[in-house]
């Protein structure tokens, strides 16, 4: 992995979700990390209202997503 240079088109390895991150697993749902919990974003309108950007959504494994406790926005 260290032999692959970071740059355009290369995604940095996922480390840990932090407050304010928008994340998604393999499903359609997108979640905001708030207080260490995954909070489902119920609509594109809510996503926009929260000031999030689609290009900043972090893809994480389903296991990592499920490891985060559920929370509410």
C-alpha positions in Angstrom: 0.0 0.0 0.0 2.8 2.4 0.7 4.1 2.0 -2.8 0.9 3.6 -4.2 1.3 7.3 -4.4 -1.6 9.5 -3.2 -2.9 11.8 -5.9 -5.8 12.4 -8.2 -8.1 9.4 -8.2 -6.4 7.6 -5.3 -8.5 7.6 -2.1 -6.6 7.9 1.2 -7.1 4.9 3.5 -10.0 5.4 5.9 -8.8 5.7 9.5 -11.6 6.7 11.9 -14.8 8.6 11.5 -14.8 11.9 13.3 -17.6 14.3 14.2 -18.9 16.2 11.2 -17.9 13.5 8.6 -20.5 12.2 6.2 -20.0 8.5 5.6 -21.6 5.7 3.7 -21.2 1.9 3.5 -22.1 -0.2 0.5 -25.8 0.6 0.9 -27.7 3.8 -0.2 -27.8 5.5 3.2 -25.5 8.4 4.1 -24.8 9.1 7.7 -23.4 12.1 9.6 -21.0 11.4 12.5 -22.2 13.3 15.5 -20.9 12.7 19.0 -19.3 9.4 17.8 -22.6 8.1 16.5 -23.9 7.5 13.0 -27.0 9.6 12.3 -29.0 8.8 9.2 -29.6 11.7 6.8 -33.1 11.1 5.6 -33.2 13.2 2.4 -31.0 15.1 -0.1 -32.7 18.3 1.2 -31.5 17.5 4.7 -28.0 16.7 3.4 -27.9 20.1 1.7 -29.4 21.8 4.8 -26.5 20.4 6.9 -24.0 22.1 4.5 -22.5 18.8 3.4 -21.0 18.2 0.0 -21.3 14.9 -2.0 -17.7 14.9 -2.9 -16.7 14.9 0.8 -18.7 11.7 1.6 -16.3 9.0 2.9 -16.8 5.4 1.9 -16.2 3.1 4.8 -16.7 -0.7 5.2 -20.0 -1.9 6.3 -18.3 -3.4 9.4 -16.9 0.0 10.4 -20.3 1.6 9.8 -22.2 -0.9 11.8 -19.6 -0.6 14.6 -20.8 3.0 15.2 -23.8 3.3 17.5 -26.9 4.8 16.0 -27.8 8.3 16.9 -30.2 11.1 15.8 -29.6 14.4 14.2 
